[in-house]
Amino acid sequence: MLKRYKNTVRGIAMSAGRHITAEVMVAQHMDVLRHTPLFKNRSTSITELKGGITNKNYVVESGVDRYVARFAFPFNKLLGINRKVEVRNTRTAAELGIGPYPIAHLPKHKLLIVRYIEGAVFDKTEIWAEDILSVAHVLGKLHHCGPIFSGTRDVFKDIETYAVCVFAKNGWTPDTLGVYLRRLRAIKKLLGTCPKTACHFDLMLGNIVKTPEGNVKLIDWEYSANGDPRFDIAMFALKASLTSSYEEELVYKHNCTWKLRGLFITVEEIRLMKMVVCLREASWGMLQNAISPMRHEFDYKEYATKHLALFDTFMNELPLSYKEQLQ
């Protein structure tokens, strides 16, 4: 397995070519956008969106129309991202009324163009009870649909795979990584299985938009697939730093939407799954630290270390019976 991933890393690295500066990359992207069939011979204004750490993103304005252009990095395959799957799932989410419509896909340039969603991304300093209910409703609506997405994702397998890729690239890992992976497997046993449903799998607050009408939409569907819906709930709870009472409210409202399928999620499961989220984000950070062209602009190592520390905090808060099984 390690040899296979070494070959994958080497092949993608060769296809990526030599390193280019961020300024050159942006200039190349803007040139591509101006010559795409959608914008060619049209007056456009292109603005780089800061903060992208898996794609380079731009807002393109042409007349009254606004779009988001997303250029994927060559190494994204190692992160388990499939652009064709992303396009199909983005379209499905848009048809559900919870995401942006895809407008154009140019595989040659690793470019996806979607409609711009007006609104403000979530800020954990300004999340109110009604916002939590709105997210619960959107997730319940998505999860209630069952496995309607293209592709499947096993986050436990992703974490192990990320670790293998980091070793293959001789990247940084903490000395205690083996301990964390052993605890991950113990958590998987404690959680048991859950029916697969359509999931977003990347509920960073920056991927949740509140429209001027007060509706909640989800953007950036590159990790989306059919999988364990508890991950979506847990990731939102983690990234929003929800209190225990808000976590309980989130799970209750999600279950109110989801119970039509005869299924039920417990708060205890979500608190265990938050630890899985921590390890997914930490292993993702380790891999990005080894492969990403953005690693000179974003501190992936610090991101990984932060999430390992959060894992330790959550473990210390576990009931003794759980804690003993994770030792």
Contacts in CASP RR format, 6 or more apart in sequence:
PFRMAT RR
TARGET T0000
AUTHOR 0000-0000-0000
METHOD contacts of the structure
MODEL  1
MLKRYKNTVRGIAMSAGRHITAEVMVAQHMDVLRHTPLFKNRSTSITELK
GGITNKNYVVESGVDRYVARFAFPFNKLLGINRKVEVRNTRTAAELGIGP
YPIAHLPKHKLLIVRYIEGAVFDKTEIWAEDILSVAHVLGKLHHCGPIFS
GTRDVFKDIETYAVCVFAKNGWTPDTLGVYLRRLRAIKKLLGTCPKTACH
FDLMLGNIVKTPEGNVKLIDWEYSANGDPRFDIAMFALKASLTSSYEEEL
VYKHNCTWKLRGLFITVEEIRLMKMVVCLREASWGMLQNAISPMRHEFDY
KEYATKHLALFDTFMNELPLSYKEQLQ
1 164 0 8 1.000
2 164 0 8 1.000
2 167 0 8 1.000
2 168 0 8 1.000
5 161 0 8 1.000
5 164 0 8 1.000
5 165 0 8 1.000
5 168 0 8 1.000
6 168 0 8 1.000
8 77 0 8 1.000
8 78 0 8 1.000
8 165 0 8 1.000
9 78 0 8 1.000
9 165 0 8 1.000
9 168 0 8 1.000
9 169 0 8 1.000
9 291 0 8 1.000
12 74 0 8 1.000
12 75 0 8 1.000
12 77 0 8 1.000
12 78 0 8 1.000
13 75 0 8 1.000
13 291 0 8 1.000
15 74 0 8 1.000
16 74 0 8 1.000
16 75 0 8 1.000
16 293 0 8 1.000
17 74 0 8 1.000
19 293 0 8 1.000
20 28 0 8 1.000
20 293 0 8 1.000
22 297 0 8 1.000
25 56 0 8 1.000
25 293 0 8 1.000
26 48 0 8 1.000
26 56 0 8 1.000
29 56 0 8 1.000
29 58 0 8 1.000
29 69 0 8 1.000
29 71 0 8 1.000
30 46 0 8 1.000
30 58 0 8 1.000
32 71 0 8 1.000
32 106 0 8 1.000
32 109 0 8 1.000
32 111 0 8 1.000
33 39 0 8 1.000
33 44 0 8 1.000
33 46 0 8 1.000
33 58 0 8 1.000
33 60 0 8 1.000
33 69 0 8 1.000
33 111 0 8 1.000
34 40 0 8 1.000
34 44 0 8 1.000
34 46 0 8 1.000
36 104 0 8 1.000
36 106 0 8 1.000
36 111 0 8 1.000
36 113 0 8 1.000
37 104 0 8 1.000
38 67 0 8 1.000
38 103 0 8 1.000
38 104 0 8 1.000
38 113 0 8 1.000
39 60 0 8 1.000
39 62 0 8 1.000
42 62 0 8 1.000
42 63 0 8 1.000
43 62 0 8 1.000
43 63 0 8 1.000
44 60 0 8 1.000
44 61 0 8 1.000
44 62 0 8 1.000
45 60 0 8 1.000
45 61 0 8 1.000
45 62 0 8 1.000
46 58 0 8 1.000
46 59 0 8 1.000
46 60 0 8 1.000
46 61 0 8 1.000
46 69 0 8 1.000
47 58 0 8 1.000
47 59 0 8 1.000
47 61 0 8 1.000
48 56 0 8 1.000
48 57 0 8 1.000
48 58 0 8 1.000
49 57 0 8 1.000
49 58 0 8 1.000
49 59 0 8 1.000
49 68 0 8 1.000
51 57 0 8 1.000
51 298 0 8 1.000
52 294 0 8 1.000
53 288 0 8 1.000
53 292 0 8 1.000
53 294 0 8 1.000
53 298 0 8 1.000
53 300 0 8 1.000
54 72 0 8 1.000
54 73 0 8 1.000
54 76 0 8 1.000
54 79 0 8 1.000
54 81 0 8 1.000
54 222 0 8 1.000
55 70 0 8 1.000
55 71 0 8 1.000
55 72 0 8 1.000
55 73 0 8 1.000
55 76 0 8 1.000
55 220 0 8 1.000
55 222 0 8 1.000
56 70 0 8 1.000
56 71 0 8 1.000
56 73 0 8 1.000
57 68 0 8 1.000
57 69 0 8 1.000
57 70 0 8 1.000
57 71 0 8 1.000
58 68 0 8 1.000
58 69 0 8 1.000
58 71 0 8 1.000
59 66 0 8 1.000
59 67 0 8 1.000
59 68 0 8 1.000
59 69 0 8 1.000
59 116 0 8 1.000
60 66 0 8 1.000
60 67 0 8 1.000
60 68 0 8 1.000
60 69 0 8 1.000
60 113 0 8 1.000
61 67 0 8 1.000
66 115 0 8 1.000
66 116 0 8 1.000
66 118 0 8 1.000
67 103 0 8 1.000
67 113 0 8 1.000
67 114 0 8 1.000
67 115 0 8 1.000
67 116 0 8 1.000
68 100 0 8 1.000
68 113 0 8 1.000
68 114 0 8 1.000
68 115 0 8 1.000
68 116 0 8 1.000
68 219 0 8 1.000
69 111 0 8 1.000
69 112 0 8 1.000
69 113 0 8 1.000
70 111 0 8 1.000
70 112 0 8 1.000
70 113 0 8 1.000
70 114 0 8 1.000
70 220 0 8 1.000
71 109 0 8 1.000
71 110 0 8 1.000
71 111 0 8 1.000
72 81 0 8 1.000
72 83 0 8 1.000
72 110 0 8 1.000
72 111 0 8 1.000
72 112 0 8 1.000
72 222 0 8 1.000
73 110 0 8 1.000
73 292 0 8 1.000
73 293 0 8 1.000
73 294 0 8 1.000
74 110 0 8 1.000
75 291 0 8 1.000
75 292 0 8 1.000
75 293 0 8 1.000
76 83 0 8 1.000
76 222 0 8 1.000
78 165 0 8 1.000
78 287 0 8 1.000
78 291 0 8 1.000
79 162 0 8 1.000
79 223 0 8 1.000
79 284 0 8 1.000
79 287 0 8 1.000
79 288 0 8 1.000
80 153 0 8 1.000
80 158 0 8 1.000
80 161 0 8 1.000
80 223 0 8 1.000
81 222 0 8 1.000
81 223 0 8 1.000
82 151 0 8 1.000
83 105 0 8 1.000
83 107 0 8 1.000
83 110 0 8 1.000
83 112 0 8 1.000
83 222 0 8 1.000
84 107 0 8 1.000
84 150 0 8 1.000
85 149 0 8 1.000
85 150 0 8 1.000
85 151 0 8 1.000
85 224 0 8 1.000
85 225 0 8 1.000
86 112 0 8 1.000
86 221 0 8 1.000
86 222 0 8 1.000
86 224 0 8 1.000
87 102 0 8 1.000
87 105 0 8 1.000
87 112 0 8 1.000
88 149 0 8 1.000
88 150 0 8 1.000
89 149 0 8 1.000
89 150 0 8 1.000
89 198 0 8 1.000
89 221 0 8 1.000
89 224 0 8 1.000
89 225 0 8 1.000
90 99 0 8 1.000
90 100 0 8 1.000
90 101 0 8 1.000
90 102 0 8 1.000
90 112 0 8 1.000
90 114 0 8 1.000
90 221 0 8 1.000
90 224 0 8 1.000
91 101 0 8 1.000
91 102 0 8 1.000
92 148 0 8 1.000
92 149 0 8 1.000
92 198 0 8 1.000
93 99 0 8 1.000
93 142 0 8 1.000
93 218 0 8 1.000
93 221 0 8 1.000
93 224 0 8 1.000
94 100 0 8 1.000
94 101 0 8 1.000
94 102 0 8 1.000
94 115 0 8 1.000
96 141 0 8 1.000
96 142 0 8 1.000
96 145 0 8 1.000
97 217 0 8 1.000
98 138 0 8 1.000
98 141 0 8 1.000
98 142 0 8 1.000
98 216 0 8 1.000
98 217 0 8 1.000
98 218 0 8 1.000
99 117 0 8 1.000
99 217 0 8 1.000
99 218 0 8 1.000
99 219 0 8 1.000
99 221 0 8 1.000
100 114 0 8 1.000
100 115 0 8 1.000
100 116 0 8 1.000
100 117 0 8 1.000
100 217 0 8 1.000
100 219 0 8 1.000
101 114 0 8 1.000
101 115 0 8 1.000
102 112 0 8 1.000
102 113 0 8 1.000
102 114 0 8 1.000
103 113 0 8 1.000
103 114 0 8 1.000
103 115 0 8 1.000
104 111 0 8 1.000
104 112 0 8 1.000
104 113 0 8 1.000
105 111 0 8 1.000
105 112 0 8 1.000
105 113 0 8 1.000
106 112 0 8 1.000
106 113 0 8 1.000
114 219 0 8 1.000
117 209 0 8 1.000
117 211 0 8 1.000
117 217 0 8 1.000
117 219 0 8 1.000
118 211 0 8 1.000
118 212 0 8 1.000
119 209 0 8 1.000
119 210 0 8 1.000
119 211 0 8 1.000
119 212 0 8 1.000
120 209 0 8 1.000
120 210 0 8 1.000
121 205 0 8 1.000
121 206 0 8 1.000
121 207 0 8 1.000
121 208 0 8 1.000
121 209 0 8 1.000
121 210 0 8 1.000
122 131 0 8 1.000
122 205 0 8 1.000
122 206 0 8 1.000
122 208 0 8 1.000
122 209 0 8 1.000
122 210 0 8 1.000
122 240 0 8 1.000
123 205 0 8 1.000
124 205 0 8 1.000
124 239 0 8 1.000
124 240 0 8 1.000
124 241 0 8 1.000
127 240 0 8 1.000
129 246 0 8 1.000
129 249 0 8 1.000
131 210 0 8 1.000
131 216 0 8 1.000
132 240 0 8 1.000
132 242 0 8 1.000
132 246 0 8 1.000
132 249 0 8 1.000
132 250 0 8 1.000
132 253 0 8 1.000
133 249 0 8 1.000
133 253 0 8 1.000
134 210 0 8 1.000
134 214 0 8 1.000
134 215 0 8 1.000
134 216 0 8 1.000
135 208 0 8 1.000
135 216 0 8 1.000
135 236 0 8 1.000
135 250 0 8 1.000
136 249 0 8 1.000
136 250 0 8 1.000
136 253 0 8 1.000
136 254 0 8 1.000
136 257 0 8 1.000
137 216 0 8 1.000
137 253 0 8 1.000
137 257 0 8 1.000
138 216 0 8 1.000
138 217 0 8 1.000
138 218 0 8 1.000
139 200 0 8 1.000
139 229 0 8 1.000
139 232 0 8 1.000
139 233 0 8 1.000
139 236 0 8 1.000
139 254 0 8 1.000
139 257 0 8 1.000
140 254 0 8 1.000
140 257 0 8 1.000
140 258 0 8 1.000
141 257 0 8 1.000
142 197 0 8 1.000
142 198 0 8 1.000
142 199 0 8 1.000
142 200 0 8 1.000
142 218 0 8 1.000
142 232 0 8 1.000
143 197 0 8 1.000
143 198 0 8 1.000
143 199 0 8 1.000
143 229 0 8 1.000
143 232 0 8 1.000
143 254 0 8 1.000
143 257 0 8 1.000
143 258 0 8 1.000
144 197 0 8 1.000
144 257 0 8 1.000
144 258 0 8 1.000
144 260 0 8 1.000
144 261 0 8 1.000
145 197 0 8 1.000
145 198 0 8 1.000
146 195 0 8 1.000
146 196 0 8 1.000
146 197 0 8 1.000
146 198 0 8 1.000
146 226 0 8 1.000
146 261 0 8 1.000
147 196 0 8 1.000
147 197 0 8 1.000
147 198 0 8 1.000
147 226 0 8 1.000
147 227 0 8 1.000
148 198 0 8 1.000
148 226 0 8 1.000
149 198 0 8 1.000
149 199 0 8 1.000
149 224 0 8 1.000
149 225 0 8 1.000
149 226 0 8 1.000
150 225 0 8 1.000
151 225 0 8 1.000
151 226 0 8 1.000
152 196 0 8 1.000
152 225 0 8 1.000
152 226 0 8 1.000
152 227 0 8 1.000
153 199 0 8 1.000
153 201 0 8 1.000
153 223 0 8 1.000
153 225 0 8 1.000
153 226 0 8 1.000
153 227 0 8 1.000
154 227 0 8 1.000
154 228 0 8 1.000
155 201 0 8 1.000
155 228 0 8 1.000
155 231 0 8 1.000
155 276 0 8 1.000
155 280 0 8 1.000
156 184 0 8 1.000
156 185 0 8 1.000
156 188 0 8 1.000
156 276 0 8 1.000
158 280 0 8 1.000
158 283 0 8 1.000
159 181 0 8 1.000
159 184 0 8 1.000
159 276 0 8 1.000
159 279 0 8 1.000
159 280 0 8 1.000
159 283 0 8 1.000
160 181 0 8 1.000
160 184 0 8 1.000
162 280 0 8 1.000
162 283 0 8 1.000
162 284 0 8 1.000
162 286 0 8 1.000
162 287 0 8 1.000
163 173 0 8 1.000
163 177 0 8 1.000
163 181 0 8 1.000
163 283 0 8 1.000
163 286 0 8 1.000
165 287 0 8 1.000
165 290 0 8 1.000
165 291 0 8 1.000
166 172 0 8 1.000
166 173 0 8 1.000
166 283 0 8 1.000
166 286 0 8 1.000
166 287 0 8 1.000
166 290 0 8 1.000
167 173 0 8 1.000
169 287 0 8 1.000
169 290 0 8 1.000
169 291 0 8 1.000
170 290 0 8 1.000
171 286 0 8 1.000
171 289 0 8 1.000
171 290 0 8 1.000
172 286 0 8 1.000
172 289 0 8 1.000
172 290 0 8 1.000
172 301 0 8 1.000
173 286 0 8 1.000
174 180 0 8 1.000
174 305 0 8 1.000
174 308 0 8 1.000
176 308 0 8 1.000
180 279 0 8 1.000
180 282 0 8 1.000
180 308 0 8 1.000
180 311 0 8 1.000
181 279 0 8 1.000
183 275 0 8 1.000
183 315 0 8 1.000
183 326 0 8 1.000
184 276 0 8 1.000
184 279 0 8 1.000
186 325 0 8 1.000
186 326 0 8 1.000
187 272 0 8 1.000
187 275 0 8 1.000
187 276 0 8 1.000
187 326 0 8 1.000
188 276 0 8 1.000
189 325 0 8 1.000
190 272 0 8 1.000
190 322 0 8 1.000
190 325 0 8 1.000
191 230 0 8 1.000
191 269 0 8 1.000
191 272 0 8 1.000
191 273 0 8 1.000
191 276 0 8 1.000
194 228 0 8 1.000
194 229 0 8 1.000
194 230 0 8 1.000
194 263 0 8 1.000
194 265 0 8 1.000
194 269 0 8 1.000
195 261 0 8 1.000
195 263 0 8 1.000
196 226 0 8 1.000
196 227 0 8 1.000
196 228 0 8 1.000
197 226 0 8 1.000
197 227 0 8 1.000
197 229 0 8 1.000
198 224 0 8 1.000
198 225 0 8 1.000
198 226 0 8 1.000
198 227 0 8 1.000
199 224 0 8 1.000
199 225 0 8 1.000
199 226 0 8 1.000
199 227 0 8 1.000
199 228 0 8 1.000
199 229 0 8 1.000
199 231 0 8 1.000
199 232 0 8 1.000
200 207 0 8 1.000
200 218 0 8 1.000
200 221 0 8 1.000
200 223 0 8 1.000
200 224 0 8 1.000
200 232 0 8 1.000
201 223 0 8 1.000
201 224 0 8 1.000
201 225 0 8 1.000
201 227 0 8 1.000
201 231 0 8 1.000
201 232 0 8 1.000
201 235 0 8 1.000
202 220 0 8 1.000
202 221 0 8 1.000
202 222 0 8 1.000
202 223 0 8 1.000
202 224 0 8 1.000
202 235 0 8 1.000
203 218 0 8 1.000
203 232 0 8 1.000
203 235 0 8 1.000
203 236 0 8 1.000
203 239 0 8 1.000
204 220 0 8 1.000
204 235 0 8 1.000
204 239 0 8 1.000
205 239 0 8 1.000
205 240 0 8 1.000
206 219 0 8 1.000
207 218 0 8 1.000
207 219 0 8 1.000
207 220 0 8 1.000
208 216 0 8 1.000
208 217 0 8 1.000
208 218 0 8 1.000
208 219 0 8 1.000
208 236 0 8 1.000
209 216 0 8 1.000
209 217 0 8 1.000
209 218 0 8 1.000
209 219 0 8 1.000
210 216 0 8 1.000
211 217 0 8 1.000
228 273 0 8 1.000
229 258 0 8 1.000
229 265 0 8 1.000
230 265 0 8 1.000
230 269 0 8 1.000
230 270 0 8 1.000
230 273 0 8 1.000
231 273 0 8 1.000
231 276 0 8 1.000
231 277 0 8 1.000
231 280 0 8 1.000
233 250 0 8 1.000
233 251 0 8 1.000
233 254 0 8 1.000
233 265 0 8 1.000
233 270 0 8 1.000
233 273 0 8 1.000
234 270 0 8 1.000
234 271 0 8 1.000
234 273 0 8 1.000
234 274 0 8 1.000
234 276 0 8 1.000
234 277 0 8 1.000
235 274 0 8 1.000
235 277 0 8 1.000
236 242 0 8 1.000
236 250 0 8 1.000
237 246 0 8 1.000
237 247 0 8 1.000
237 250 0 8 1.000
237 270 0 8 1.000
237 274 0 8 1.000
238 274 0 8 1.000
238 277 0 8 1.000
238 278 0 8 1.000
238 310 0 8 1.000
240 246 0 8 1.000
242 250 0 8 1.000
247 267 0 8 1.000
247 270 0 8 1.000
247 271 0 8 1.000
248 267 0 8 1.000
250 270 0 8 1.000
251 265 0 8 1.000
251 266 0 8 1.000
251 267 0 8 1.000
251 270 0 8 1.000
254 265 0 8 1.000
255 264 0 8 1.000
255 265 0 8 1.000
258 264 0 8 1.000
258 265 0 8 1.000
271 314 0 8 1.000
271 318 0 8 1.000
272 322 0 8 1.000
274 314 0 8 1.000
275 311 0 8 1.000
275 314 0 8 1.000
275 315 0 8 1.000
278 307 0 8 1.000
278 308 0 8 1.000
278 310 0 8 1.000
278 311 0 8 1.000
278 314 0 8 1.000
279 307 0 8 1.000
279 308 0 8 1.000
279 311 0 8 1.000
281 303 0 8 1.000
281 304 0 8 1.000
281 307 0 8 1.000
282 303 0 8 1.000
282 304 0 8 1.000
282 305 0 8 1.000
282 307 0 8 1.000
282 308 0 8 1.000
282 311 0 8 1.000
283 304 0 8 1.000
284 304 0 8 1.000
285 300 0 8 1.000
285 301 0 8 1.000
285 303 0 8 1.000
285 304 0 8 1.000
286 300 0 8 1.000
286 301 0 8 1.000
286 304 0 8 1.000
288 294 0 8 1.000
288 295 0 8 1.000
288 298 0 8 1.000
288 300 0 8 1.000
288 303 0 8 1.000
289 295 0 8 1.000
289 300 0 8 1.000
289 301 0 8 1.000
289 304 0 8 1.000
292 298 0 8 1.000
292 300 0 8 1.000
315 323 0 8 1.000
315 326 0 8 1.000
316 323 0 8 1.000
318 326 0 8 1.000
END
